């Protein structure tokens, strides 16, 4: 089978580096750099095939980038980007040299910190909505006598108020954190009880300050909200190098 080069990330420097036999695909392929001027691409040898988007493969891709991140500022390359040769990789670095240098400067000494937050008991939230809204409370009391259309309308109104409450509490929490961040990216919310799915780009010098704010939030909101705090990780939500070979 024809062999290509699997791309993981772009880093500064072209001194040549070997990161060990940790390449994607369970073949034990060596992960190493291909350089051009003062840039390098972290790659491993790979069959010229499309990798299935599985949890195992995605984690293998991300693990390499996380290892490289311990020593370098990284620009993650989109999953399953494969070049036909080392020369094609060098051509990529040459053609997009100024772009990559600029992004490396922007990302220098910065990390991504992720926060997800969930209401612990959605039933309490629904009860609050009923208690806080006289109109909903009256309609709720008449539910047994209502027809299908009326019940559907009540459900839509409650859903709308739930989203309003979610947005209000999301803003309150995010406002505590965003002052420490260089950039903020909102992710998709899944389910009624998820109120935050956000990535923060933070300078390493303020990482401890950010941690302290998370601790304060847990102390303030802990009875009501469950937090899931992840990081530092590579800036996956802020940089995603897309390569079109043709």
C-alpha positions in Angstrom: 0.0 0.0 0.0 1.2 3.5 -0.8 2.4 5.4 2.3 1.7 9.1 3.0 2.3 11.5 5.9 -0.4 12.1 8.5 -0.4 15.7 9.8 -1.1 16.5 13.4 -0.1 20.1 14.0 2.2 23.0 13.1 4.9 24.2 15.4 7.7 26.8 15.4 11.4 25.8 14.7 12.8 23.4 12.2 15.5 21.6 14.3 14.0 18.2 13.8 12.3 16.3 16.6 11.1 12.8 17.3 8.1 12.3 19.6 8.1 8.5 19.8 6.1 5.6 18.3 2.7 7.1 19.0 1.2 7.6 15.5 -2.4 7.1 14.7 -3.5 3.7 13.4 -2.0 1.3 16.0 1.1 0.5 13.9 3.5 2.1 16.3 4.5 4.7 13.6 7.1 7.2 14.7 5.9 10.8 15.1 8.4 13.3 13.9 8.8 16.7 12.3 9.2 17.9 8.7 10.7 21.4 8.6 10.8 24.5 6.4 12.7 27.6 7.4 11.5 28.3 11.0 8.4 26.1 10.9 7.7 22.4 11.2 4.8 20.0 10.7 4.4 17.1 13.1 3.7 14.0 11.1 3.8 10.2 11.1 3.9 7.7 8.2 0.5 6.3 7.3 -1.3 4.4 4.6 -3.0 6.6 2.1 -6.5 5.8 3.5 -9.3 7.7 5.2 -9.5 7.1 8.9 -13.0 6.4 10.3 -14.1 9.2 12.6 -14.1 7.0 15.8 -13.4 7.9 19.4 -10.3 5.8 19.3 -8.9 7.5 16.2 -9.8 11.0 17.4 -8.2 10.4 20.8 -5.0 9.1 19.1 -4.9 12.3 16.9 -5.4 14.5 20.0 -2.9 12.6 22.2 -0.1 13.4 19.8 -0.9 17.1 19.7 -1.2 17.1 23.6 2.3 15.6 23.8 3.8 18.1 21.4 2.1 20.9 23.3 4.2 20.1 26.4 7.2 21.6 24.6 5.8 23.8 21.8 3.0 26.2 20.9 0.8 24.1 18.6 -1.6 24.9 15.7 -3.8 21.8 15.4 -4.5 20.4 11.9 -7.9 19.0 11.1 -8.3 15.3 11.8 -7.4 12.9 9.0 -5.3 15.3 6.9 -2.8 13.3 4.9 -0.1 14.4 2.5 1.3 12.2 -0.3 4.9 13.0 0.6 7.4 15.0 2.7 7.8 17.4 -0.2 4.0 18.1 -0.2 4.2 18.9 3.5 7.1 21.3 2.9 5.2 23.0 0.1 2.3 23.5 2.5 4.6 25.2 5.0 6.1 27.3 2.3 2.8 28.4 0.8 1.2 29.3 4.1 4.3 30.4 5.9 3.1 33.9 6.9 -0.3 32.6 8.0 1.2 30.0 10.2 3.8 32.3 11.7 1.1 34.8 12.5 -1.1 32.2 14.2 1.8 30.9 16.2 2.4 34.4 17.5 -1.3 34.7 18.4 -1.3 31.4 20.2 2.1 31.8 21.9 2.0 30.9 25.6 -1.8 30.4 25.5 -3.9 27.3 26.4 -7.5 26.3 26.0 -9.6 25.7 29.1 -13.0 24.1 28.7 -16.1 24.5 31.0 -19.4 22.6 30.9 -22.1 23.3 33.4 -25.3 21.4 34.1 -28.3 22.1 36.4 -28.3 19.3 38.9 -32.0 18.9 39.1 -34.1 20.1 36.2 -37.3 19.5 38.1 -36.3 22.3 40.5 -35.7 24.6 37.6 -39.2 23.8 36.1 -40.8 24.4 39.5 -39.0 27.8 39.7 -40.4 28.8 36.3 -43.9 27.9 37.5 -43.5 29.8 40.8 -42.0 32.9 39.1 -44.6 33.2 36.4 -48.2 33.8 37.5 -49.6 33.1 34.0 -47.8 29.7 33.8 -48.9 28.9 37.4 -52.6 29.5 36.5 -52.3 27.5 33.3 -50.6 24.7 35.1 -53.4 24.5 37.6 -55.9 24.1 34.7 -53.9 21.5 32.8 -56.3 18.6 33.4 -59.1 20.5 31.8 -57.1 21.7 28.8 -57.2 20.3 25.3 -54.2 19.2 23.4 -53.5 22.5 21.7 -53.6 24.4 25.0 -51.2 21.9 26.6 -48.9 22.2 23.7 -48.9 26.0 24.0 -48.2 25.7 27.7 -45.2 23.4 26.9 -43.8 25.8 24.4 -44.1 28.8 26.8 -42.4 26.8 29.6 -39.6 25.8 27.1 -39.2 29.5 26.1 -38.9 30.5 29.8 -36.4 27.7 30.4 -34.2 29.0 27.6 -34.4 32.6 29.1 -33.4 31.3 32.5 -30.6 29.2 31.0 -29.2 32.3 29.1 -29.4 34.5 32.2 -27.5 32.0 34.4 -25.0 31.3 31.6 -24.2 35.0 31.3 -23.8 35.3 35.1 -21.2 32.5 35.1 -19.4 33.4 31.9 -19.0 37.0 33.1 -17.0 35.8 36.1 -14.5 34.1 33.7 -14.3 36.0 30.5 -12.1 38.8 32.0 -9.3 36.3 32.3 -9.6 35.1 28.7 -8.1 36.3 25.4 -11.0 34.7 23.5 -14.2 32.7 24.2 -16.0 30.2 22.0 -19.4 28.9 22.7 -20.3 25.3 21.9 -23.6 23.6 21.3 -25.8 23.0 24.3 -27.3 19.5 24.5 -30.3 18.7 26.7 -32.4 20.9 28.9 -30.0 20.8 31.9 -26.8 21.9 30.1 -26.3 25.6 30.5 -22.7 26.1 29.5 -20.4 24.5 26.9 -17.6 27.0 26.4 -13.9 27.1 25.5 -11.7 29.9 26.8 -8.3 30.8 25.4 -6.2 31.9 28.4 -2.6 33.1 28.7 -0.6 30.8 30.8 0.3 33.6 33.2 -3.5 33.9 34.1 -4.2 30.1 34.3 -4.1 30.1 38.1 -6.3 33.1 38.3 -8.8 31.3 36.1 -8.6 28.2 38.3 -9.5 30.4 41.3 -12.5 31.8 39.6 -13.7 28.3 38.8 -13.3 27.4 42.5 -15.3 30.5 43.5 -18.1 29.5 41.1 -18.2 26.0 42.5 -18.5 27.5 46.0 -21.3 29.9 44.9 -23.3 27.7 42.5 -22.3 24.2 43.7 -25.7 23.2 45.2 -27.5 24.1 41.9 -24.9 23.5 39.2 -22.5 20.7 38.4 -19.3 21.9 36.7 -17.0 20.0 34.4 -13.7 21.8 34.0 -11.1 20.5 31.5 -7.6 21.7 30.6 -5.2 22.9 29.7 -5.5 21.4 26.2 -4.3 22.5 22.8 -6.4 25.3 21.2 -8.7 23.0 19.3 -11.6 25.4 19.4 -9.5 28.4 18.3 -7.3 27.0 15.6 -8.2 24.2 13.1 -5.8 24.2 10.1 -7.7 23.0 7.1 -5.7 21.8 4.1 -6.9 21.5 0.5 -4.2 19.8 -1.5 -5.8 20.4 -4.9 
